[in-house]
Amino acid sequence: MVSAPDLQPLAIVAGDGDLPRLLAEECQRSGRDFVLVLFAGFSPGWTEGLPVIRAEFEKPARMFRALKKGGFHAVTFAGAMQRPQLRPLKFDWKFLRLAPTLLPAMKSGDDVTLRTITAIFESEGMEVLGAHDVLATLLAPSGVQTVAKLSKADWADIRRGFDIAEAAGRLDVGQGAVVAQGICLAVESIQGTDAMLRFVADTGAAFRPDKNGARGVLCKLPKPGQDWRTDLPSIGPATIEAAAKAGLAGVAVQAGGVLVLGLEQTVAKADELGLFLVGVGRDDPSGNTNGATP
């Protein structure tokens, strides 16, 4: 592959989900040299034939040597990754040096953990990029994107859902909440959005007092003060399917602050299932967006 001259080679630390694949495809499309960093035996089928560095959590020195040897001085983190069950007997000298800072951080919330990991990569002379720096079209657009529109009750649920998600984010707990008829049905935690929506699907019906009232909204936004280069919240077609199974009316995200993994496909899935999808400005989630009536 011939590298695009204005794009520095990129290391993609890849986890679960569609995001790492989308970034790899963008690098291929733009002619950007890239390598996938895959940890702990993780090897999804789509990575076959692509450049890969195999890494172990306990041996960061080996990974950084491989990145520097390959000329990769920019990195992005993409996809969900479980906190590893570390094997102390395999720690290399660099992990032992990092342990006093890294191990306490790993017992904190995701934001603290990722800030620490980001600082480690930067201390190795690497530039940390956000996924949206690689593929700008990932960021959620403003306004109602779907055929389905919103009622005044939906907008009220969005305002409350944003407030609840922001409060949870301030404590580094999660990036989302589900609200129906003003009642919080769930708050996202370490288990993630899919688990939260399954919980609402199993339990939510009993907590909607008006059977003919608003069905509820999944709200997602970044944590206050979050480093947007890592772990921005994301949605995709599977999120819409899970929201439909949970009996919700739609999904509201912070415009420009949430990644949409395939906007066209996500909107198509929402239209198919009759849900709304809306991007809302966090400073004024009033509903005055693209002709919607608050």
N, C-alpha and C positions, 0 to 999 in steps of 0.2 A: 504494500500500500504506500502511495505517495502522500506524505503528510502535508496538510494545508499549511502554508508558511506562516500565517498569522495566528495559528492555534497551537498552543503548546501541548505536547503529549500528555494524556490524561490517564490516571489510574482510577478505576471505578471499584471501590470496595463494595462488593455486591452481596445483598441479602435476598430474602424472599420477595415475591411480588413482581409486578411488571416494570417497575421503574428502572432497575439496572438494564433490562433488555432494551427499553426505549432509549436510554442514554447510549448504549452500545450501537444501536441502529443509527442514532444521530451522528455519532463519530464516524461510522462507515459512510453515511450519506455525505458528510462534509469533508471527508478525506483526512480526518484527524487520527493520528496514531493513539492507540489506547491499549490498556491491558486490564483484565478483570482480576481482582484480588479475591480469591475464594478461600474461606476459612473452614477448617474442621470437617473436611470431607464433603462439604456442600458443593454440588455439581449438577445444577439443573440442565435439562436436555438442550436448552437453547444455546448453551455456552460451547457446545461441541464445535470444534474447528476454529474457535476464537482464541486470541492470545490470553494466557492465564498465568498468574502467579499463585501457587498453592502456599497457604500460610497457616501457621498455628498461633493461637492466642498467646501461648507460653513462650514463643520464640520470635519476638518482634525484630531482633537484630537481623535475622535471616531475611525477613520481609523487606526491611529498609535497605539492606544491601542489594537485593534484587531490583527494587524500584530505582535506586540510584544508578546501578549498572545499566539498566534499560533506558535511562534518561528521562524518567518520569518524575517531574518536580511539581506536578499539580495533581490533586486528588479530590474526589467527591465520594460521599457516602450515599448509597442508594439501596432502599429495601429494608424490610424488617429483619432484625437479627436478635436471636435470643441471647441472654447473658450466659456466658459459657460456664460449664463446670470445670474449673481450673485444676490442673494437675501439678502441684508444687514441685514434684521431682523432675519435671520437664522445664522448669523456668530457666531461661538463658540469663546471661549477665545483664542484658539490658532490661529484662523484665524485673529482675531483682532490684535494679537501680530505680525503676519506675514504681515499684510496688508501694512504697509509703504514700505516694500520691494517688495512684490508680486504684488500689484496692478499696480505700475508704469511699472514693467517688462511685465505685460500682455498687455500693450499698445505698446510694442516694437515688434520686429521681433520674429520669432519662436526660434531662437538660444538663444536670451537673456532670453526669457520666460523659455525655458527648462533648461538653466544653473541655473536659480534661483530656479526652482523646484528641480533640482538635488541637489543643496546645502541644500535645506530644508530637503530632505530625508536623506542626509548625516549627517545633524545636529541631526537627530534622531537616529544616530548610525547604519544606513543602508548602505550596499555596493550597489552601482548602477552598474549594468552590462549592456553591450550592447547585443542586440539580437544575434549578431554573437559570443558572449562569451558563449551563451547557445547552439547555433546550428551553428557551424563553417562553414558548407557547404552552408550557406546562401550567403556568399560573392561571388561576380561575378568573374568567372575565366578570365584569360587573353586569348586574341585571338578571332578569328572568330569561333562562335559556330554552325553556320548554313550552309546549302547547298548554300544559296545565298552568293555571295562574293561582294566585294566593288570595285568601280571604283576610279580612281584618284580624280574625282570630289567629290565623297562621302567622301574621306579622307580629302579633303580641307574643306568640310562643317563641318566635325567633329572637325578639328582644330579650326575653327572659333566658332563653337557651344560651345566647351569647354571653350574658352576664354570668351565668352559672359556669360555663366553660372557661371564661376568663378567670373567675375566682379559683377554680381548680388548677388552672395553668399557673397561676401566681404561686401556688404551693408545689409546683412541679409534679402534679398528679397525672394530668391528662390534657387532651386537646379537644374534647368534645362532650356534648350532653344531648339528651333527648328530653324534650318538653312537649306535653300535650295538655291543652286546656289550662295552661299556667302551672301544671304540676310536673315536677322533675321526675321522669320515669327511670333515668339512669345517668350516671356520670362515667366517662371513660377513665380507666385506670391502666395499670401495667398490662392487663390482658388484651387491650386494644379495642378498636371499633367493632370488629366482627363479633367478639364476645359480648360487648355491650348490646348490640342489636339482637343477638340471640336471647339475651336476658329479657329484653323488652318484648320480643316475640312470645316468650314463655309466660311472662308475668304482667305485661302492660295493660291488657284488656280490663282487668279488674280495677284499674286506677284511673280510668277515664269516666268521670262521674256522669257526663252527658253523653249518652250513647249516640246521639245525633250531632255532637259537637266536633270540634277540631280533632283530627286524628293524631296530630303530633308531627314534630320536625326533628330531624337530626341536624345539629349545629356543630360546625367544626371551625376552629381558628387557631392561630399560633398562640403559644404561651406568651404572656407579657415579658418583654425583655429577652425573648429567645433569640439565639443566634440562628438567623434564617439560612445559614449555609448547611445546617444539619437538621434532619428530622422535621421538616415542615410537614404539617398534616396533609394527607392525601385522600382522594376518593377516586373511584373508577366505576365501571359497569357493575362489578360485584357488590360494591357498596349500595348502589341503587337497588339491586335485587334483594339484598339483606334488609334494607329499609322497607321495601314492599312487604317482605315476609313479616316484619315487625308491625305491620299495619299502619305505617306512617303516611302522611300526605306528601312529604317531600324532604329535600335536603337543602340546607342553607350553609354557605361557606363564606369566609372572609374573602372578598374580591382582592385578587393580587397577593393573597397570603396563604393560599391552599393550592396544592398541586392536583390537577385533574389528569389522570392517566388515560389519555384518549378522550378528548372533549367530545368529538363527534359521536363516538361509540357510547359514551356516558349519557349524552343527551338523547340519543336514539333509544337507549334502554329505558330512560325515564319516560319518554313519550310512549313507548310500548306498554309500560306498566301503569301509566296514568299518574305519575308523580311529577312534582315540580322540582326544578333545580334553579337556585338563585345565588348569585354572588352579591354580597352586601358589604358596604363600607363599614368598618368597625366603629368609626367615630359617630356614625349616624345611621344605625340600622332601622330606618324609619319606614322603609317600604317604598320610598319615592324613587323607584328604579325602573327604567324602561317601560314607563306607562302603567306600572302596577299600582293598584289602589290599596293604600295602607288602611 
